[in-house]
Amino acid sequence: MLPVVVVHGGAGHIPSHRSELSIAGVQEAARKGYAVLKLGGSAMDAVVESVAMMESQGSVLNVKGEIEMDALVMDGRTLACGAVSAVRRVANPIYLAKLVMEKTSHVCLTAEGASQFARAMGIPEVPEESLITDYARKRWKDNLGKMGTVGAVAVDVQGNIACATSTGGMINKMEGRVGDTPCVGCGGYADNNIGAVSPTGHGESIMKVTLARLILFHMEQGKSPEEASDLALAHMFERVNGLGGVVVVDPKGTWAARFSSRQMAWAAAQQDQLHYGLYKGEHFTEPV
């Protein structure tokens, strides 16, 4: 069953004219991560490369029309993790989150402190304009809500597990707002003994139920990734009226992509097959 990588490109409503782009994006990201795994690369490298590819497709804007991004990585072998929040002018916050994990004794750096760390690590600042797509600007002007979260989970040939999640947050969010993504147990969790989760959806709802860790709790009780995901998403809707989606793997390579929102672009690569979908009940396959 191993190796396997599963990615999501965000939950919520995706306009029909953007759906093909969304599917193509997650397919490309899954292929990228799977290529890393096939060469014997680590689950961590696979999820980071998958997410970095999706980050390059643009982010949503806050209330001031600016981009503030959050990201998280977690290594299931050691429970090491790294996160950044409210980062500006960094093209790939997921790389910065990985450096926080590898190069500091901390878990999360925020705002200007994260920017200083990025400079110290030689990560170039990019003009904010270069991160803003015309589509994102139009959505911002029209105040059209969409969660801008992408994520990945993977198991490598050694059986090690990892997750990575990155987001621009919610469109027109307050300046300085931080959602679930950089919070361990909410915006992601990975443990070799149980599995890994990367969620997407309404961040405040995800935080209230610690969605990633809740799914792994159900898996610890013997539920499959799919059952655990459905239970946790139902709980989030019942308790806080929150919608979202998740990608999940267990140590054996069993995976799930589940969502309570109308759509979630997702793709998985395993045994040289690419699986993908956008609407509920969709599950297409083709060779990697």
FENUR-V167728 format. One record per residue. D_LAST is the distance of its C-alpha to the last C-alpha in Angstrom with 2 decimals. Layout:
<<D_LAST> <D_LAST>>
//
This chain:
<<15.03> <14.67> <13.14> <11.89> <11.90> <12.98> <14.24> <16.79> <18.24> <21.70> <23.71> <26.41> <26.96> <24.55> <26.37> <24.89> <24.86> <22.65> <20.18> <17.70> <17.91> <17.44> <14.24> <12.85> <14.15> <12.58> <9.04> <9.81> <11.54> <9.04> <6.68> <10.16> <11.34> <8.71> <9.45> <13.02> <12.84> <11.39> <14.37> <16.67> <17.22> <18.92> <17.87> <20.29> <18.76> <15.26> <16.83> <19.14> <16.67> <14.56> <17.95> <19.41> <16.85> <17.86> <21.51> <21.62> <21.37> <24.97> <27.13> <29.86> <33.54> <36.40> <39.80> <40.96> <37.99> <36.64> <33.42> <33.70> <30.55> <29.97> <27.31> <26.93> <25.15> <25.95> <25.47> <25.67> <27.18> <30.27> <30.26> <30.58> <29.75> <30.30> <30.72> <32.18> <33.73> <35.27> <33.87> <34.61> <33.62> <30.70> <27.41> <25.26> <27.27> <24.54> <25.40> <29.03> <28.54> <27.00> <30.06> <32.39> <30.98> <31.25> <34.42> <36.71> <38.35> <37.51> <34.74> <35.09> <36.57> <37.47> <38.54> <40.73> <40.39> <36.61> <37.21> <39.71> <37.33> <34.61> <37.24> <38.34> <34.80> <34.54> <32.03> <33.15> <34.47> <33.15> <35.22> <34.65> <34.45> <31.27> <29.50> <30.81> <29.04> <31.20> <29.38> <30.23> <33.80> <34.20> <32.98> <35.46> <38.31> <37.71> <37.32> <34.22> <32.81> <29.15> <27.78> <25.91> <24.02> <20.49> <19.31> <16.92> <17.37> <15.88> <16.98> <16.72> <17.40> <21.10> <20.99> <21.89> <21.06> <21.14> <21.13> <21.50> <22.89> <24.29> <26.42> <28.99> <30.57> <32.22> <33.35> <37.09> <37.36> <40.55> <40.60> <39.95> <38.24> <35.78> <33.51> <31.62> <28.79> <30.74> <32.57> <31.46> <31.07> <30.74> <27.88> <25.98> <26.70> <25.17> <26.95> <25.71> <28.18> <26.85> <23.54> <22.45> <22.68> <22.07> <23.99> <24.67> <27.61> <31.37> <32.00> <35.59> <34.74> <32.00> <34.61> <37.26> <35.36> <33.41> <30.30> <27.87> <30.53> <31.64> <28.29> <28.37> <32.00> <31.08> <28.46> <31.29> <33.31> <30.84> <28.83> <25.09> <22.86> <22.89> <26.67> <27.44> <25.61> <27.41> <30.73> <30.55> <29.52> <32.33> <34.73> <33.94> <34.66> <37.80> <39.28> <38.53> <37.12> <33.88> <30.50> <27.15> <23.74> <21.89> <18.73> <19.71> <18.80> <21.26> <21.77> <20.32> <16.89> <17.88> <16.77> <18.02> <17.85> <21.37> <23.74> <27.32> <27.11> <26.54> <22.98> <20.37> <17.08> <14.53> <10.88> <9.68> <6.98> <8.48> <8.74> <5.21> <5.06> <5.03> <8.81> <11.14> <14.76> <17.93> <20.94> <22.27> <21.07> <17.93> <14.77> <12.14> <8.95> <6.41> <3.80> <0.00>>
//
